[in-house]
């Protein structure tokens, strides 16, 4: 079967609707005919289901499409990969299934803004429930938070392999740690940390603030070393007798305005009943515990948290590194977007569609 290129779409006639659209979910039905996006037509050419498009074979049409549409080669690779995985797909464009103006679309929801391909739930044809809104990028591109939230990121690397990442708003925290804080425990600001003298045992054992000066295995904690973040948080809550402003100023001396962002996230997590501890060993700002009953029976931490600014531009290689490391130690990777007035969270995980 031959088809015709008409602007940025391809028209296929004859029994094309029955063969391609009705049976296999390609394109947009136009009476007995079918209109195909370039990526769909290229896939049909590649499979041999179309003989030519306006006289062009797959090689000629692919070259023409790469010259006509930005990032066409990457989108074709992802489209072909997802088709091989058994999904019905639709490119995100007006009139196509799943878009706001297409079959199954919702006029109040475009179904895929900032996405390139809609992937319908397994067994569902185009127009049915959407499983993934896929954004296709190359490994060297940069992305904003808006590019990621609610999307499945398909990264095409330099060897044309595809990796998928799910990006969802929120951190998935389930804070259930409960404790009572003391008041006005004596403490000294010493260099880049604070030492808390004769603290009540529960401050470490139940609330998991600090580390004993004599080592974490010492049952008799007579002095507790606090990070500047922990000390600033406790000073603000009146738990330690030290000037909170002095601790924060020392934090600024140590790491500049980044300290404020990290402190904001630290405080919010504590308010949610989550215990944040340093994530240095994992290359992150924090590792987090949802439920701590006692340090003696400490569970595994659930998340790694990296604190960034709301306008942070994510690099796919950065995402791959962080997510791979988090997955390797059985944790979720969460990015805390620390703003001036509030914090948002983005969870990114590796997917296999």
FIMAR-404919 format. One record per residue (C-alpha): residue in one letter; x, y, z; residue number from 1. Coordinates in steps of 0.1 Angstrom, whole numbers, plus 5000, padded with zeros to 4 digits. Layout:
// FIMAR-404919
PT   rest     c1     c2     c3    nr
PT      A      X      Y      Z   NUM
...
***
This chain:
// FIMAR-404919
PT   rest     c1     c2     c3    nr
PT      X   5000   5000   5000     1
PT      X   5012   5035   4992     2
PT      X   5004   5067   5010     3
PT      X   5007   5104   5004     4
PT      X   5025   5131   5024     5
PT      X   5003   5161   5029     6
PT      X   5021   5188   5048     7
PT      X   5031   5173   5082     8
PT      X   5007   5143   5080     9
PT      X   5004   5112   5058    10
PT      X   4971   5102   5041    11
PT      X   4965   5065   5035    12
PT      X   4934   5054   5016    13
PT      X   4917   5022   5005    14
PT      X   4914   4998   5034    15
PT      X   4939   5017   5055    16
PT      X   4914   5025   5082    17
PT      X   4905   4989   5087    18
PT      X   4941   4977   5085    19
PT      X   4959   5004   5104    20
PT      X   4935   5023   5126    21
PT      X   4907   4999   5136    22
PT      X   4928   4968   5139    23
PT      X   4961   4983   5153    24
PT      X   4954   5018   5166    25
PT      X   4975   5038   5141    26
PT      X   4965   5074   5132    27
PT      X   4932   5093   5131    28
PT      X   4902   5079   5112    29
PT      X   4889   5101   5084    30
PT      X   4859   5083   5069    31
PT      X   4872   5051   5052    32
PT      X   4908   5066   5052    33
PT      X   4933   5072   5079    34
PT      X   4956   5102   5086    35
PT      X   4989   5093   5101    36
PT      X   5015   5114   5120    37
PT      X   5050   5111   5105    38
PT      X   5062   5089   5133    39
PT      X   5033   5065   5127    40
PT      X   5039   5064   5090    41
PT      X   5076   5058   5095    42
PT      X   5069   5028   5117    43
PT      X   5045   5013   5092    44
PT      X   5072   5018   5065    45
PT      X   5098   5003   5087    46
PT      X   5076   4972   5092    47
PT      X   5068   4969   5055    48
PT      X   5031   4976   5060    49
PT      X   5034   5007   5038    50
PT      X   5054   5004   5006    51
PT      X   5060   5041   5002    52
PT      X   5050   5076   5011    53
PT      X   5048   5099   4981    54
PT      X   5073   5077   4964    55
PT      X   5097   5076   4994    56
PT      X   5109   5043   5010    57
PT      X   5116   5041   5047    58
PT      X   5152   5055   5043    59
PT      X   5141   5085   5022    60
PT      X   5110   5092   5044    61
PT      X   5130   5089   5076    62
PT      X   5156   5114   5063    63
PT      X   5129   5138   5052    64
PT      X   5112   5135   5086    65
PT      X   5144   5141   5106    66
PT      X   5149   5173   5085    67
PT      X   5113   5184   5090    68
PT      X   5106   5177   5127    69
PT      X   5129   5184   5157    70
PT      X   5140   5153   5175    71
PT      X   5122   5130   5151    72
PT      X   5148   5103   5153    73
PT      X   5146   5100   5191    74
PT      X   5108   5100   5190    75
PT      X   5108   5072   5164    76
PT      X   5131   5051   5185    77
PT      X   5108   5054   5215    78
PT      X   5077   5049   5195    79
PT      X   5091   5017   5179    80
PT      X   5103   5004   5213    81
PT      X   5069   5009   5230    82
PT      X   5051   4993   5200    83
PT      X   5074   4963   5203    84
PT      X   5064   4961   5240    85
PT      X   5028   4956   5230    86
PT      X   5013   4990   5237    87
PT      X   4988   5010   5217    88
PT      X   5002   5045   5212    89
PT      X   4992   5079   5199    90
PT      X   5014   5110   5192    91
PT      X   5003   5140   5211    92
PT      X   4987   5164   5186    93
PT      X   4953   5179   5179    94
PT      X   4927   5154   5167    95
PT      X   4946   5123   5176    96
PT      X   4931   5098   5201    97
PT      X   4936   5109   5237    98
PT      X   4942   5145   5230    99
PT      X   4918   5172   5242   100
PT      X   4902   5175   5207   101
PT      X   4905   5138   5198   102
PT      X   4885   5106   5205   103
PT      X   4886   5098   5242   104
PT      X   4900   5133   5250   105
PT      X   4889   5156   5277   106
PT      X   4884   5192   5268   107
PT      X   4895   5202   5303   108
PT      X   4927   5182   5301   109
PT      X   4949   5181   5271   110
PT      X   4960   5146   5281   111
PT      X   4997   5153   5273   112
PT      X   5010   5188   5274   113
PT      X   5047   5187   5274   114
PT      X   5045   5151   5262   115
PT      X   5053   5135   5229   116
PT      X   5035   5102   5230   117
PT      X   5005   5088   5249   118
PT      X   5008   5052   5259   119
PT      X   4975   5036   5267   120
PT      X   4970   5010   5294   121
PT      X   4979   4975   5283   122
PT      X   4951   4960   5263   123
PT      X   4934   4995   5258   124
PT      X   4932   5010   5223   125
PT      X   4938   5047   5216   126
PT      X   4912   5068   5233   127
PT      X   4912   5046   5264   128
PT      X   4929   5051   5298   129
PT      X   4964   5065   5295   130
PT      X   4992   5047   5313   131
PT      X   5021   5070   5304   132
PT      X   5025   5105   5291   133
PT      X   5059   5102   5275   134
PT      X   5083   5130   5271   135
PT      X   5112   5121   5247   136
PT      X   5146   5136   5252   137
PT      X   5182   5130   5244   138
PT      X   5208   5124   5271   139
PT      X   5223   5158   5266   140
PT      X   5191   5179   5270   141
PT      X   5182   5198   5301   142
PT      X   5147   5198   5317   143
PT      X   5127   5219   5341   144
PT      X   5104   5206   5368   145
PT      X   5074   5214   5345   146
PT      X   5089   5191   5319   147
PT      X   5089   5162   5343   148
PT      X   5060   5162   5367   149
PT      X   5033   5137   5357   150
PT      X   5054   5124   5328   151
PT      X   5073   5093   5319   152
PT      X   5107   5105   5307   153
PT      X   5121   5085   5278   154
PT      X   5158   5092   5275   155
PT      X   5175   5082   5243   156
PT      X   5213   5079   5248   157
PT      X   5241   5083   5223   158
PT      X   5239   5046   5213   159
PT      X   5201   5049   5207   160
PT      X   5191   5029   5238   161
PT      X   5161   5040   5257   162
PT      X   5157   5044   5295   163
PT      X   5124   5052   5311   164
PT      X   5118   5072   5343   165
PT      X   5086   5079   5361   166
PT      X   5083   5115   5375   167
PT      X   5056   5122   5400   168
PT      X   5048   5152   5422   169
PT      X   5052   5145   5459   170
PT      X   5078   5126   5480   171
PT      X   5056   5097   5491   172
PT      X   5065   5104   5527   173
PT      X   5045   5086   5554   174
PT      X   5058   5103   5586   175
PT      X   5049   5083   5618   176
PT      X   5077   5092   5641   177
PT      X   5065   5106   5675   178
PT      X   5086   5121   5703   179
PT      X   5086   5148   5729   180
PT      X   5114   5174   5728   181
PT      X   5131   5187   5760   182
PT      X   5136   5224   5767   183
PT      X   5167   5245   5770   184
PT      X   5193   5217   5770   185
PT      X   5228   5232   5774   186
PT      X   5247   5233   5741   187
PT      X   5278   5250   5726   188
PT      X   5284   5261   5690   189
PT      X   5318   5246   5681   190
PT      X   5331   5252   5646   191
PT      X   5307   5236   5621   192
PT      X   5286   5216   5646   193
PT      X   5270   5219   5680   194
PT      X   5276   5198   5711   195
PT      X   5246   5192   5734   196
PT      X   5256   5184   5770   197
PT      X   5238   5159   5792   198
PT      X   5208   5155   5768   199
PT      X   5178   5134   5778   200
PT      X   5183   5099   5763   201
PT      X   5151   5102   5742   202
PT      X   5166   5131   5721   203
PT      X   5189   5106   5704   204
PT      X   5172   5073   5710   205
PT      X   5136   5082   5700   206
PT      X   5139   5115   5681   207
PT      X   5172   5105   5664   208
PT      X   5189   5139   5666   209
PT      X   5226   5140   5665   210
PT      X   5253   5113   5672   211
PT      X   5268   5105   5706   212
PT      X   5303   5120   5710   213
PT      X   5315   5087   5724   214
PT      X   5300   5068   5694   215
PT      X   5266   5056   5684   216
PT      X   5269   5023   5702   217
PT      X   5275   5039   5736   218
PT      X   5244   5032   5758   219
PT      X   5252   5062   5781   220
PT      X   5250   5093   5760   221
PT      X   5265   5122   5780   222
PT      X   5271   5145   5750   223
PT      X   5255   5147   5716   224
PT      X   5270   5161   5685   225
PT      X   5245   5179   5663   226
PT      X   5248   5191   5627   227
PT      X   5242   5227   5621   228
PT      X   5208   5218   5606   229
PT      X   5198   5197   5636   230
PT      X   5209   5224   5660   231
PT      X   5191   5252   5641   232
PT      X   5159   5232   5641   233
PT      X   5162   5224   5678   234
PT      X   5171   5259   5688   235
PT      X   5141   5273   5669   236
PT      X   5119   5248   5688   237
PT      X   5134   5258   5721   238
PT      X   5149   5224   5728   239
PT      X   5185   5236   5732   240
PT      X   5198   5266   5749   241
PT      X   5217   5282   5721   242
PT      X   5210   5312   5698   243
PT      X   5193   5300   5667   244
PT      X   5204   5330   5647   245
PT      X   5241   5323   5656   246
PT      X   5237   5287   5644   247
PT      X   5221   5298   5611   248
PT      X   5248   5325   5606   249
PT      X   5274   5298   5610   250
PT      X   5255   5277   5585   251
PT      X   5257   5306   5560   252
PT      X   5295   5308   5566   253
PT      X   5298   5271   5559   254
PT      X   5276   5267   5528   255
PT      X   5260   5300   5519   256
PT      X   5224   5303   5509   257
PT      X   5222   5266   5503   258
PT      X   5220   5262   5540   259
PT      X   5186   5280   5541   260
PT      X   5171   5257   5515   261
PT      X   5183   5226   5533   262
PT      X   5171   5239   5566   263
PT      X   5137   5247   5552   264
PT      X   5133   5211   5539   265
PT      X   5147   5196   5571   266
PT      X   5122   5215   5592   267
PT      X   5093   5206   5570   268
PT      X   5102   5169   5570   269
PT      X   5104   5169   5608   270
PT      X   5070   5186   5610   271
PT      X   5056   5158   5589   272
PT      X   5069   5132   5613   273
PT      X   5098   5122   5590   274
PT      X   5134   5119   5604   275
PT      X   5160   5133   5580   276
PT      X   5196   5123   5585   277
PT      X   5226   5131   5563   278
PT      X   5227   5115   5529   279
PT      X   5264   5122   5524   280
PT      X   5273   5085   5519   281
PT      X   5248   5083   5491   282
PT      X   5257   5116   5474   283
PT      X   5224   5132   5486   284
PT      X   5214   5158   5511   285
PT      X   5193   5135   5533   286
PT      X   5182   5100   5538   287
PT      X   5148   5098   5555   288
PT      X   5130   5075   5579   289
PT      X   5092   5075   5581   290
PT      X   5089   5057   5614   291
PT      X   5116   5056   5641   292
PT      X   5107   5039   5674   293
PT      X   5142   5037   5686   294
PT      X   5177   5040   5672   295
PT      X   5184   5005   5687   296
PT      X   5159   4991   5663   297
PT      X   5164   5015   5634   298
PT      X   5146   5005   5602   299
PT      X   5161   5010   5567   300
PT      X   5156   5046   5554   301
PT      X   5131   5049   5526   302
PT      X   5142   5079   5505   303
PT      X   5172   5098   5494   304
PT      X   5165   5135   5491   305
PT      X   5184   5161   5471   306
PT      X   5176   5197   5477   307
PT      X   5175   5220   5446   308
PT      X   5159   5253   5437   309
PT      X   5125   5254   5420   310
PT      X   5141   5267   5388   311
PT      X   5167   5239   5388   312
PT      X   5174   5224   5354   313
PT      X   5177   5186   5355   314
PT      X   5201   5168   5333   315
PT      X   5192   5133   5322   316
PT      X   5226   5120   5332   317
PT      X   5222   5135   5367   318
PT      X   5187   5119   5370   319
PT      X   5201   5085   5358   320
PT      X   5229   5086   5383   321
PT      X   5208   5096   5413   322
PT      X   5179   5072   5405   323
PT      X   5203   5043   5398   324
PT      X   5221   5048   5431   325
PT      X   5188   5051   5451   326
PT      X   5175   5020   5435   327
PT      X   5207   5002   5442   328
PT      X   5202   5008   5480   329
PT      X   5165   5002   5479   330
PT      X   5154   5037   5483   331
PT      X   5132   5062   5464   332
PT      X   5149   5093   5448   333
PT      X   5132   5125   5458   334
PT      X   5141   5160   5448   335
PT      X   5130   5188   5472   336
PT      X   5123   5220   5453   337
PT      X   5130   5245   5480   338
PT      X   5113   5279   5474   339
PT      X   5112   5311   5493   340
PT      X   5078   5303   5509   341
PT      X   5071   5266   5504   342
PT      X   5087   5234   5492   343
PT      X   5075   5210   5466   344
PT      X   5087   5174   5460   345
PT      X   5094   5154   5429   346
PT      X   5099   5116   5430   347
PT      X   5118   5100   5401   348
PT      X   5121   5063   5396   349
PT      X   5133   5039   5369   350
PT      X   5105   5023   5349   351
PT      X   5102   4993   5327   352
PT      X   5070   4998   5307   353
***
